[in-house]
Amino acid sequence: LAQLAHKYEVFTAKQFQVITFSTVITLLFSSIGHVRADEIYEKLKPMLAFLDRRTTEEEKDAEEFGLEDHVVLLGFNETGLEIAEFYRHNNQDVLVIQLDPALHATFKAGYIPPLKRT
């Protein structure tokens, strides 16, 4: 894209060099970041703690929900409700992924309370 813009004199040769150099440096740092992501995160983790706004209740809920052996529903409607209720009544964890904020608020209000396992 930069080469095409340079060809049609959208910017000067000096601007082309700066853009090309910046792109190469960005790709280099991005590659290093991908390779060393875990190390970088561990070093920055103490400084990023203020970004973690989860409450202890949300953390507890997350710990209680297993990351294995659960049903995932993408989107939620009447059919999804029936599917979720079927699995919940069979003591199966159900994870609903829904991007509609109104439905999310409904779930938070307790429309579908989690099953208590005994």
N, C-alpha and C positions, 0 to 999 in steps of 0.2 A: 504494500500500500504506500509506504514511504517512497519507494523507488518510482512508483507510478506518479505520485504527487511531484516528485523532483523532476521527472521527465516533462511534465506539463507546467513546470516552473511555478508551482504553488508555493514552494519555499526555496531558499538558496541552498548552495552546496554545503555551506557551513551548518545550516539547520538540518540538512540531511545527515551529515556526519554526527551531529549531536543526537538526533533521534535514533540512528543506527547504533551508536555506542550505548545509549541508554537502554535500548532493547536488549542488546547482548548482555549488559550488566544485570538487567532484571532477570533474564533467563538463567544466568549463572547463580544469582542469589536464590532464585526460586528452586533450582535443582539442589543446591546445598541445603535449603530449608526442608525439602522433601526427604533427603537422605538422613538428615540429623534432626528431624522433627521431635522425636522423643527426648533427645538430649536438651534441645532448646526449651521444650516445654518444662522439663524438670527444673531448669535454671530460672525460668520466668514465673513458675508456679506461685512462689510466695508473693510476687508483685501483682499477680492477677487475682489474688484471693478476694479482693473487694468486688470483683465482677460476679462472683458466685452469690446469687440472690435467692437460692433455694431455701425454703424454710426447713426446719428439722422434720416437720410432718411430711413434707414432700419427699425428703430423703428417705424417711422410714417407709413410705409407700413404695418408693422405687426399690428399696431393698427387699420388700416383701414380695414383689412381683418377680417371678423367675424369668430368666432370659431364655429358658428352654421350655419345651412342651407347652406352648400356648398357641392360641388361634389369633391370627392377625386379620382384622377387617379394615379394608381401605375404603373410606367413605362410609356413611351411615344413613340408612333410611329405614322404612318399615321392614323390609326384608332383612336388613342387617340386624335390626332389633330382634327379630325372630331367631336368627342364627346365633346371636350373642346369648340370648336367653337359653337356647337349647344347650349350648356348651357350658354355660354357667351352672345350669341345673344338673349337669353331669360332672360338676366339680373341676371344670377346665378353665384355666385363666384365659381371658379374652382381652386383647389389646385392640383398641379402636383408634385408627388414624383418621382424623377429621379436621379439615382446615377451616370449616365454617365457624366463625367466632360465636355465633348464636347457639349452635349445637354444643360447642365447647363449654359455654356458660351453663347450658342445661345440665351437662354431665357434672360440672363442678358443684351445681346446686343439689346434686344428689338424686337426679331423676332415676339413674340406674345405680343403686348402691352395690358395692362389691359384695360377693358372697363371703360369708365367714366360714372358714374351713374348720371342721372339728376333728 
